[in-house]
Amino acid sequence: MLSWLRKALTKQVVVPVEEERTRAVRMEEVPPSERLVLVIALTIAAIILMTVLEIVHVVYLGVWNSEIFSAITSLAGLVVGTLIGAKT
């Protein structure tokens, strides 16, 4: 179920081949920790739920709620920052 997220968080590391006559390199994949995958999945679910809450708030009350939008942007920033940090 979370294989797409594991694939997105997997690092690829360049490892030089130990032969003297070649300058070849080999790519190795370093999988992310299960804890990181679960935290990102939970955060994405929270973003989706907060967006639904904002839509319901606007439809029901007719007013934009800036606190909910602030929470959505904070969670989105957390996900983007983690994805960029995990790839480097």
C-alpha positions as CSV (number, residue, x, y, z in Angstrom):
1,M,0.0,0.0,0.0
2,L,2.8,2.4,0.8
3,S,5.2,1.1,-1.8
4,W,5.0,4.3,-3.9
5,L,6.1,6.3,-0.8
6,R,8.9,3.9,0.0
7,K,10.1,4.2,-3.6
8,A,9.9,8.0,-3.5
9,L,12.0,8.1,-0.3
10,T,14.6,5.6,-1.4
11,K,18.1,7.1,-1.9
12,Q,20.4,6.0,-4.6
13,V,24.1,6.1,-3.6
14,V,27.0,5.9,-6.0
15,V,29.5,3.2,-5.0
16,P,32.8,2.9,-7.0
17,V,33.7,-0.5,-8.3
18,E,36.8,-1.9,-6.6
19,E,38.6,-2.9,-9.9
20,E,41.8,-1.1,-10.7
21,R,41.4,-0.8,-14.4
22,T,37.9,0.6,-14.6
23,R,36.3,3.8,-13.5
24,A,32.9,2.2,-13.3
25,V,30.4,3.0,-10.6
26,R,27.5,1.1,-9.2
27,M,24.3,2.5,-7.9
28,E,23.0,1.1,-4.6
29,E,19.6,1.8,-3.2
30,V,19.2,2.7,0.5
31,P,15.7,2.1,1.7
32,P,14.0,4.6,4.1
33,S,13.2,3.7,7.6
34,E,9.7,2.4,8.2
35,R,9.1,5.1,10.8
36,L,9.8,7.8,8.2
37,V,7.4,6.2,5.7
38,L,4.6,6.0,8.3
39,V,5.1,9.6,9.4
40,I,4.9,10.9,5.9
41,A,1.8,8.7,5.2
42,L,0.1,10.0,8.3
43,T,1.0,13.6,7.4
44,I,-0.5,13.2,3.9
45,A,-3.6,11.7,5.4
46,A,-3.8,14.7,7.8
47,I,-3.5,17.1,4.8
48,I,-6.3,15.4,3.0
49,L,-8.6,15.5,6.1
50,M,-7.8,19.1,6.8
51,T,-8.6,20.0,3.2
52,V,-12.0,18.2,3.5
53,L,-12.6,20.1,6.8
54,E,-11.8,23.4,5.1
55,I,-14.2,22.6,2.2
56,V,-17.0,21.6,4.7
57,H,-16.3,24.8,6.6
58,V,-16.6,27.0,3.5
59,V,-19.7,25.2,2.3
60,Y,-21.5,25.1,5.6
61,L,-20.6,28.5,7.0
62,G,-19.6,30.3,3.9
63,V,-16.5,31.7,5.5
64,W,-12.8,30.9,4.9
65,N,-11.0,29.6,8.0
66,S,-7.4,30.9,8.0
67,E,-6.4,28.6,11.0
68,I,-7.3,25.5,9.0
69,F,-5.5,26.8,6.0
70,S,-2.5,27.5,8.1
71,A,-2.4,23.9,9.4
72,I,-2.7,22.7,5.8
73,T,0.2,24.7,4.6
74,S,2.3,23.7,7.6
75,L,1.7,20.1,7.0
76,A,2.4,20.5,3.3
77,G,5.7,22.2,4.1
78,L,6.6,19.4,6.4
79,V,6.0,16.8,3.7
80,V,7.9,18.7,1.0
81,G,10.8,19.5,3.4
82,T,11.1,15.9,4.4
83,L,11.0,14.6,0.8
84,I,13.7,17.0,-0.2
85,G,15.8,16.3,2.9
86,A,15.5,12.5,2.4
87,K,16.6,12.6,-1.2
88,T,19.9,14.5,-0.5
